[in-house]
Amino acid sequence: MTFPSLKNSRTQWGWLAQLLHWLVFILIIGAWFAVEQRELYPKGSVERGEWMALHKALGLTVFFLFWARLGWRLSGPVPAAVVTNVWQHRMAVVVHWALYAVMLLMPLSGLLLSQFGGRPVSWFGVFEIPVLVAENKELAGNIKDMHTDVWWPLLLVLVALHAVAALWHQWVVKDGTLRRMLPW
């Protein structure tokens, strides 16, 4: 077993790309879990507020890591695409860039929702993004609808397509695509 280098190569994702990939995945699951846990408590309760604060902090972390991921992706080589046929390659490119878009739009819409809802966003109590815009509950409601009814389901579909394709490459095509993103 060889541990990958920091940098990407033409055949393998580097350990930083792998770390960012799996960390963002875990943070998204954590943000989902936190917002689901919030529903177990009555509106206005301390516990509900704490779960929501955790949801926002995790989402804000995804937002910050999105920029690190994008910068790293654009700054150096990436493993060559494994092309089984043209339509699958095009679909993979679309799904990957759509995932990047949703990784930006999901936390950005959450941040804007809080802003227009008149609520600051704290990053684990370390710092706070204050409200910088005039409160607009109607706009906040529209943004919430996009956040929960458009970006979230789209993220689920894209992640499912991504995972199914990775498993298909691993178990059907047997071309090592999945191993390029695994640290072991």
PyMOL commands that set and color helices and strands:
alter all, ss='L'
color gray80, all
select helices_A, chain A and resi 15-38+46-75+86-116+137-173+178-181
alter helices_A, ss='H'
color red, helices_A
select strands_A, chain A and resi 121-123+127-129
alter strands_A, ss='S'
color yellow, strands_A
deselect
rebuild
show_as cartoon
